[in-house]
Amino acid sequence: MRKTTLLSVLLSLFISNGLNAQKDFLPGTLTLAGGDTLSGYINYQNWTRTPAQIEFRKVPGGSSEHYGLHHLEGFEISRADRYTKDVIWKDTENPDFTRERYEAPPRARDTVFLRSVVETAKFSLYEYRDDKIHFYLRPQGDTLQELLNPSVYNAVTGHYDTRPVYRDQLKKWALGHSRQERLIRIINALPYREAHLRDLVRELAGEEKTVYVNPEEGVKSRQAFVAGGVIFSITFPDAGDRGLVPSYKKTSAQVSGGVDFFSLRSSHHLFLRTELRLGNSSFETQKQTTDFRGWTQTHQYTADYLYFNPAVHVLFPFMRTENARLYGGGGISYTFIGSLNYKHTVNDHLAGTTAEGPKDQYASGRGWGGPQLTLGWMYQKKFEVRLFRNLGGMLVPESNTKNNGLLVGYRF
C-alpha cells in the first residue's frame, strides 16, 4: 500500500507539471537579423531534423516566443550547439530512390540553419539534417560546398551502396599540403561521420587557429555527482529447521553517493548512473525450536550490521516537462552485509542452561548480486525522489532476501 501511494504521488507531481510539455529549456543566445544579440533560454530538443524555428524564453518559466529564419542570423545553446543561417544547395535524392548507376543527384536551393561542427581560419564544417545527414565545407573566402555521399542501387546484391564522392572532393584540398601523403591515406578510408570529418578538417587547417569547435569534440560524456539519503528495507527469510535466525524485516537509513554519465548533446535523455549506498542497523530477535528429545530451546539473536550496496543503472526519462521528468530503468546491484558484535545464545529451558549458539548464515558477512529496478522523479535536473527494488535474493535461493528502498537526493 505504501509503495502504491508513493507511486501515485510521483505520478501526480509529474502530471501537475504538464505531462505533454516535453520541453527542455537551456541557456542560450540568439543573434537577431539586425545583428543584436538576446540572451535567455532555448527549448533544446537534440534535433534529429534541423529546426526552421526555435522556442525562446527570456527568463526561466517566462512566456515563450518563437523565432525562425526570418528573425535570426543564428543561435547558440550553451555547452551544446551553435546554428548559423545560410543559403545552401542540397542533395534532394530520396534515400530509397533506385538507380543502377551513379548520376549527379538532384539539387535544390534553400535557406536553413546549419549546425557548426568546427570552424578554423581556413575551413569550416557544418551539418544539416532532413531525411538524411548533409555535411558542408566552407573554404576560406569560398562558398559552401556539400560533401556528397549519394546512394546507388546494386542490382547484384539488391541493396543500396553509397558512393563516397566526398572523398574526391576533399582530396583536392589535400593536394600540395605539407602532409599530403598522410591526408590522402586518411581520406581514402574516411567515413561520412561527424567526428572523422571534423578531425580531417582540423588537420587540413594545420597550424591555423581553431575559431570554434562543437563542445562534444573530444568529450564522450559529461558527469554529474549525486548524493542523498535512503530509507532502506531488507527482509531476511526464515532458515527453516536449521536453528538459525528467523524471518525478520529491518528498516534503516543509508547514505548514497554516485555519478551520472550522459552524452553532452542528449543530457536530458539516456544516462548511466553508478552509486554506492552505505548504512548500518542493529537487530534483536528470537525463535524457539524443539530438539530430538522434545526439549524446547529459545534462541536469542543480537547483532549490528553494516550494509554496502554498489550498483550500476541505465536510466531513461520516459516522460519530461520543462521542470520535471519521470524516469525508470534497471541495472545490477550487489548487497554485502558485514556483521559486528554478533551474538547468538541458546536457552535450554528444561536443563536450565544458557550457551553460545552456532552462527547464522549472515554472521560473518554475506553478499549477493542481481538485477535492480528503479522508478524516479527528478525536478529541474537537481532534486530527485527514487524508488528501487533489488531482486538479488530471487537469484540466490539460500538468501532469498527482499531489498527495497526510497531515496531522496540532489544532483550537483
C-alpha positions as CSV (number, residue, x, y, z in Angstrom):
1,M,0.0,0.0,0.0
2,R,2.8,2.4,0.9
3,K,4.5,1.8,-2.4
4,T,1.3,2.3,-4.4
5,T,0.6,5.5,-2.5
6,L,4.1,6.9,-3.2
7,L,4.0,5.9,-6.8
8,S,0.6,7.8,-7.1
9,V,2.3,10.9,-5.5
10,L,5.1,10.7,-8.0
11,L,2.8,10.5,-10.9
12,S,0.6,13.3,-9.6
13,L,3.6,15.6,-9.2
14,F,4.7,14.9,-12.7
15,I,1.2,15.4,-14.2
16,S,0.9,18.7,-12.4
17,N,4.0,19.9,-14.2
18,G,2.3,19.3,-17.6
19,L,2.7,15.8,-18.8
20,N,2.5,16.7,-22.5
21,A,5.0,19.5,-22.5
22,Q,8.2,17.5,-23.1
23,K,10.4,20.7,-23.1
24,D,13.9,21.3,-22.1
25,F,15.0,25.0,-21.9
26,L,18.7,25.5,-21.7
27,P,20.7,28.8,-21.5
28,G,21.3,30.2,-25.0
29,T,21.8,33.2,-27.2
30,L,20.0,34.5,-30.2
31,T,21.7,36.6,-33.0
32,L,18.9,38.7,-34.5
33,A,18.6,39.6,-38.1
34,G,19.8,43.1,-37.3
35,G,22.9,41.9,-35.6
36,D,21.7,42.4,-32.0
37,T,22.0,39.5,-29.5
38,L,19.4,38.3,-27.0
39,S,20.3,36.0,-24.1
40,G,17.8,33.7,-22.5
41,Y,16.7,30.1,-22.7
42,I,16.2,27.9,-25.7
43,N,14.0,24.8,-25.9
44,Y,16.7,22.3,-26.9
45,Q,15.4,19.0,-28.3
46,N,18.6,17.5,-29.6
47,W,17.1,17.7,-33.0
48,T,17.2,14.8,-35.4
49,R,16.0,17.2,-38.1
50,T,17.4,20.7,-38.2
51,P,14.8,23.1,-37.0
52,A,13.4,26.0,-39.0
53,Q,12.4,27.8,-35.8
54,I,13.0,27.6,-32.1
55,E,11.2,28.4,-28.9
56,F,12.8,31.0,-26.7
57,R,12.2,32.5,-23.2
58,K,14.0,35.4,-21.7
59,V,13.7,34.0,-18.2
60,P,13.0,30.5,-16.8
61,G,9.3,29.9,-16.6
62,G,8.5,33.1,-18.6
63,S,6.4,33.4,-21.7
64,S,7.6,31.7,-24.9
65,E,8.4,33.4,-28.2
66,H,9.1,31.6,-31.5
67,Y,12.0,32.8,-33.7
68,G,12.5,31.5,-37.3
69,L,14.7,32.0,-40.3
70,H,13.2,35.5,-40.9
71,H,14.1,36.7,-37.4
72,L,17.5,35.2,-36.8
73,E,21.0,35.1,-38.2
74,G,21.8,32.2,-35.8
75,F,21.5,30.9,-32.3
76,E,23.6,29.0,-29.8
77,I,22.8,26.7,-26.9
78,S,25.3,26.9,-24.1
79,R,27.6,23.9,-24.0
80,A,25.7,22.2,-26.8
81,D,25.3,23.5,-30.3
82,R,25.7,26.6,-32.5
83,Y,23.5,27.2,-35.6
84,T,24.1,29.8,-38.3
85,K,21.7,30.8,-41.1
86,D,23.0,30.2,-44.6
87,V,21.9,29.5,-48.2
88,I,22.7,26.0,-49.4
89,W,22.3,23.7,-52.3
90,K,21.4,20.3,-51.0
91,D,21.2,16.8,-52.4
92,T,17.4,16.1,-52.5
93,E,17.8,12.5,-53.5
94,N,15.3,10.2,-51.8
95,P,17.4,7.7,-49.8
96,D,15.1,4.9,-51.2
97,F,15.4,6.2,-54.8
98,T,16.5,3.3,-57.1
99,R,19.1,3.7,-59.8
100,E,21.7,1.4,-61.0
101,R,24.5,3.8,-61.9
102,Y,25.8,7.0,-60.4
103,E,24.4,10.3,-61.6
104,A,24.7,13.7,-60.1
105,P,21.9,13.8,-57.5
106,P,19.1,16.3,-57.9
107,R,19.8,19.6,-56.1
108,A,17.7,22.3,-54.5
109,R,18.5,25.8,-53.1
110,D,17.3,26.5,-49.6
111,T,17.8,28.9,-46.7
112,V,18.4,26.9,-43.5
113,F,20.1,26.8,-40.1
114,L,23.4,24.9,-40.2
115,R,25.0,23.4,-37.1
116,S,28.6,24.3,-36.7
117,V,30.9,21.3,-36.3
118,V,34.3,23.1,-36.5
119,E,35.4,26.5,-37.7
120,T,39.0,27.4,-38.4
121,A,40.7,30.2,-40.2
122,K,41.0,28.1,-43.4
123,F,38.0,25.7,-43.3
124,S,34.7,25.4,-41.6
125,L,32.5,22.3,-41.4
126,Y,28.7,22.3,-40.9
127,E,25.9,19.8,-40.6
128,Y,22.3,19.9,-41.9
129,R,19.7,17.2,-41.3
130,D,16.4,16.5,-43.1
131,D,15.7,12.9,-44.2
132,K,19.4,12.3,-44.1
133,I,22.6,13.9,-42.9
134,H,24.4,16.5,-45.0
135,F,27.8,17.9,-44.3
136,Y,29.1,21.2,-45.8
137,L,32.6,22.5,-46.1
138,R,33.4,26.2,-46.5
139,P,37.0,27.0,-47.5
140,Q,38.1,30.5,-46.5
141,G,36.8,33.1,-48.9
142,D,34.8,30.5,-50.9
143,T,31.2,29.3,-51.0
144,L,29.6,26.4,-49.1
145,Q,30.2,23.0,-50.8
146,E,28.1,20.0,-49.9
147,L,30.2,16.9,-49.3
148,L,28.2,14.4,-51.3
149,N,27.5,10.8,-50.3
150,P,24.8,9.6,-52.7
151,S,23.2,6.1,-52.7
152,V,23.4,3.8,-55.7
153,Y,21.3,0.6,-56.2
154,N,23.4,-2.6,-56.5
155,A,21.5,-4.9,-58.9
156,V,23.7,-7.9,-57.9
157,T,23.1,-7.7,-54.2
158,G,19.7,-5.9,-54.3
159,H,21.0,-3.4,-51.7
160,Y,21.9,0.3,-51.8
161,D,25.5,1.2,-51.8
162,T,26.9,4.7,-51.1
163,R,29.3,6.3,-53.4
164,P,31.8,8.4,-51.4
165,V,32.0,11.4,-53.7
166,Y,33.1,13.5,-50.7
167,R,36.4,11.7,-50.7
168,D,37.3,13.0,-54.2
169,Q,36.1,16.5,-53.2
170,L,38.3,16.5,-50.1
171,K,41.4,15.3,-51.9
172,K,41.7,18.5,-53.9
173,W,42.4,20.3,-50.6
174,A,45.0,17.8,-49.6
175,L,47.0,18.1,-52.8
176,G,50.0,20.3,-52.2
177,H,49.5,20.1,-48.5
178,S,52.7,19.6,-46.4
179,R,51.0,16.4,-45.1
180,Q,49.6,15.4,-48.5
181,E,50.6,11.7,-48.3
182,R,49.1,11.2,-44.9
183,L,45.9,13.2,-45.7
184,I,45.3,11.2,-48.9
185,R,45.6,8.0,-46.9
186,I,43.1,9.2,-44.3
187,I,40.7,10.4,-46.9
188,N,40.7,7.1,-48.8
189,A,39.2,5.4,-45.8
190,L,37.2,8.3,-44.4
191,P,33.7,7.5,-43.1
192,Y,30.9,10.0,-43.7
193,R,30.7,10.8,-40.0
194,E,31.0,14.0,-38.0
195,A,33.9,13.0,-35.8
196,H,36.0,11.8,-38.7
197,L,35.2,14.7,-40.9
198,R,35.9,17.2,-38.1
199,D,39.3,15.7,-37.3
200,L,40.2,15.8,-41.0
201,V,39.2,19.5,-41.4
202,R,41.3,20.4,-38.4
203,E,44.3,18.6,-39.9
204,L,43.7,20.3,-43.3
205,A,43.8,23.6,-41.4
206,G,47.1,22.7,-40.0
207,E,48.5,25.2,-37.5
208,E,45.8,27.7,-38.2
209,K,43.8,28.7,-35.1
210,T,40.5,26.8,-34.4
211,V,37.9,29.5,-34.1
212,Y,35.1,27.2,-32.9
213,V,34.6,23.5,-32.3
214,N,31.4,21.9,-31.1
215,P,31.6,21.2,-27.4
216,E,31.2,17.5,-28.0
217,E,34.6,17.4,-29.6
218,G,36.9,15.3,-27.5
219,V,34.2,14.8,-24.9
220,K,32.5,11.4,-24.9
221,S,30.4,12.1,-21.8
222,R,29.7,14.5,-19.1
223,Q,29.3,13.8,-15.4
224,A,27.1,14.9,-12.6
225,F,27.5,13.9,-8.9
226,V,24.6,12.7,-6.9
227,A,24.2,12.4,-3.2
228,G,21.2,11.6,-0.9
229,G,19.7,9.7,1.9
230,V,17.9,6.4,1.7
231,I,15.2,4.6,3.7
232,F,16.3,1.0,3.2
233,S,14.2,-2.1,4.0
234,I,15.6,-5.6,4.0
235,T,13.7,-8.8,4.8
236,F,15.5,-12.0,5.6
237,P,13.9,-15.4,5.1
238,D,13.3,-18.0,7.8
239,A,16.1,-20.5,7.7
240,G,13.7,-23.4,8.5
241,D,14.6,-26.1,11.0
242,R,18.3,-25.4,11.0
243,G,18.1,-23.4,14.2
244,L,19.2,-20.2,12.5
245,V,17.8,-16.7,12.5
246,P,14.0,-16.5,12.0
247,S,12.5,-14.4,9.3
248,Y,12.7,-10.7,10.1
249,K,12.4,-7.3,8.5
250,K,14.5,-4.3,9.2
251,T,14.3,-0.7,8.0
252,S,17.2,1.5,8.4
253,A,18.9,4.7,7.0
254,Q,21.7,4.8,4.4
255,V,23.7,7.5,2.7
256,S,24.2,7.4,-1.0
257,G,26.7,8.8,-3.4
258,G,27.1,8.4,-7.2
259,V,28.0,9.7,-10.6
260,D,25.8,10.2,-13.6
261,F,27.3,9.9,-17.1
262,F,25.5,11.2,-20.1
263,S,26.1,12.3,-23.7
264,L,26.7,16.1,-24.0
265,R,24.1,16.6,-26.7
266,S,21.5,14.4,-25.1
267,S,21.9,15.1,-21.4
268,H,18.1,15.0,-21.0
269,H,17.9,11.5,-22.4
270,L,19.5,8.2,-21.6
271,F,22.1,8.3,-18.8
272,L,24.2,5.8,-16.8
273,R,24.4,6.0,-13.0
274,T,26.9,4.4,-10.7
275,E,26.4,4.6,-7.0
276,L,27.3,3.3,-3.6
277,R,25.0,3.2,-0.6
278,L,26.3,2.7,2.9
279,G,24.4,2.1,6.2
280,N,24.2,0.2,9.4
281,S,21.5,-1.2,11.7
282,S,21.1,-3.4,14.7
283,F,18.5,-6.0,15.5
284,E,17.3,-8.2,18.3
285,T,15.0,-11.2,17.7
286,Q,14.4,-14.7,18.9
287,K,12.8,-18.0,17.9
288,Q,12.0,-21.3,19.6
289,T,13.0,-24.7,18.5
290,T,12.4,-28.3,19.8
291,D,15.3,-30.7,19.8
292,F,15.2,-34.5,19.2
293,R,14.5,-35.0,22.9
294,G,11.4,-32.8,22.7
295,W,13.1,-30.1,24.8
296,T,12.2,-26.5,24.0
297,Q,15.1,-24.1,23.4
298,T,14.9,-20.3,22.9
299,H,17.4,-18.8,20.5
300,Q,18.3,-15.1,21.2
301,Y,20.0,-13.1,18.4
302,T,21.6,-9.7,18.6
303,A,23.9,-8.0,16.1
304,D,25.0,-4.8,14.4
305,Y,25.1,-5.0,10.6
306,L,26.9,-2.8,8.0
307,Y,25.3,-2.6,4.6
308,F,27.3,-1.9,1.4
309,N,25.3,-1.6,-1.9
310,P,27.3,-0.7,-5.1
311,A,25.1,-0.5,-8.2
312,V,25.1,0.5,-11.8
313,H,21.9,1.5,-13.6
314,V,20.8,2.6,-17.1
315,L,18.0,5.2,-16.7
316,F,15.7,6.9,-19.2
317,P,13.3,9.8,-18.6
318,F,10.3,8.5,-20.5
319,M,8.1,11.5,-19.5
320,R,9.5,15.0,-19.4
321,T,8.3,18.5,-18.8
322,E,10.2,21.8,-18.7
323,N,10.9,21.4,-15.0
324,A,10.4,17.7,-14.2
325,R,10.9,14.3,-15.6
326,L,9.8,10.8,-14.7
327,Y,12.4,8.2,-15.3
328,G,12.8,4.4,-15.0
329,G,15.3,1.8,-15.7
330,G,17.3,-1.2,-14.5
331,G,20.7,-2.3,-13.7
332,I,22.9,-4.6,-11.5
333,S,23.2,-4.2,-7.7
334,Y,25.3,-6.0,-5.1
335,T,24.4,-6.3,-1.5
336,F,27.0,-7.0,1.1
337,I,26.2,-7.4,4.8
338,G,29.0,-7.3,7.3
339,S,28.3,-8.4,10.9
340,L,29.6,-6.6,14.0
341,N,29.0,-7.7,17.6
342,Y,27.1,-10.7,16.6
343,K,25.7,-12.8,19.5
344,H,23.6,-16.0,19.4
345,T,22.6,-17.6,22.8
346,V,20.6,-20.7,23.3
347,N,18.5,-21.1,26.5
348,D,17.6,-24.7,27.2
349,H,14.5,-24.4,29.5
350,L,14.5,-27.9,30.8
351,A,18.2,-28.1,31.5
352,G,18.2,-24.5,32.8
353,T,21.4,-23.8,30.8
354,T,22.4,-20.9,28.5
355,A,25.1,-21.5,25.9
356,E,26.5,-19.8,22.8
357,G,24.8,-21.0,19.7
358,P,26.1,-21.5,16.1
359,K,26.5,-18.5,13.8
360,D,23.8,-17.9,11.3
361,Q,24.4,-17.5,7.6
362,Y,24.8,-13.7,7.9
363,A,27.0,-13.7,11.0
364,S,30.4,-13.4,9.2
365,G,29.3,-11.4,6.2
366,R,27.2,-12.3,3.2
367,G,26.8,-10.9,-0.3
368,W,24.7,-11.4,-3.3
369,G,24.1,-9.7,-6.6
370,G,21.3,-9.4,-9.0
371,P,19.1,-7.0,-11.1
372,Q,17.6,-3.8,-9.7
373,L,14.6,-2.0,-10.9
374,T,14.2,1.8,-10.5
375,L,11.4,4.4,-10.8
376,G,12.1,8.0,-10.0
377,W,11.0,11.7,-10.3
378,M,13.5,14.5,-10.9
379,Y,12.9,18.2,-10.6
380,Q,14.9,20.7,-12.5
381,K,17.6,18.1,-13.1
382,K,18.6,18.6,-9.4
383,F,16.2,17.2,-6.8
384,E,15.0,13.6,-7.1
385,V,12.9,11.0,-5.4
386,R,13.5,7.4,-6.4
387,L,12.1,4.0,-5.6
388,F,14.2,0.9,-6.1
389,R,13.8,-2.8,-5.7
390,N,16.7,-5.2,-5.6
391,L,15.9,-8.7,-7.0
392,G,19.2,-10.4,-5.9
393,G,17.6,-12.7,-3.5
394,M,15.4,-14.2,-6.3
395,L,18.6,-15.4,-7.9
396,V,20.2,-16.8,-4.7
397,P,17.7,-19.2,-3.1
398,E,19.7,-19.7,0.0
399,S,19.5,-15.9,0.8
400,N,16.1,-15.1,-0.9
401,T,16.0,-11.7,0.7
402,K,13.8,-8.8,-0.2
403,N,15.5,-5.5,-0.6
404,N,13.7,-2.2,-1.2
405,G,14.4,1.5,-0.8
406,L,13.3,5.1,-1.1
407,L,16.0,7.7,-2.0
408,V,15.8,11.5,-1.7
409,G,18.8,13.0,-3.4
410,Y,20.4,16.1,-5.1
411,R,22.3,16.2,-8.3
412,F,25.3,18.6,-8.4
